[in-house]
Amino acid sequence: MSSLIKHLKIKNTGILFELLTRQVTADIMKDAKKSTAVMLIKKYFKESTELGQELQLYNVLAHEKFSHENQAERLIDAVVKTRTKLSNTKLKFAAAPIFFF
């Protein structure tokens, strides 16, 4: 097959945030005066940004516990509905500079 298959991957915001926080920890251990990871977190993961809002949704799914399955299903439905309101284009371009630091 000579045709190329193109696809768009939206980065996993939770993993991206985790990697940045690990870098912050490493910078602190090295006694670095200035951490690029801290600047990236402050700039791109504020609550007012697309990445910040997606991170909040990720954290809700990762940390919320329920005793009944129907409660969990309602939460998942609410998160999916909220996630559809976020712009994939903004998420794609917001995450792009982070991968080049």
Buried (B, 14 or more C-beta within 10 A) or exposed (E): EEEEEEEEEEBEBBEBBEBBBEBBEEBEEEEBEEBBBBEBBEEBBEEEBBBBBBBBBBEBBEEEEEEEEEEBEEBEEEBEEBBEEBEEEBBBEBBEEBEEE
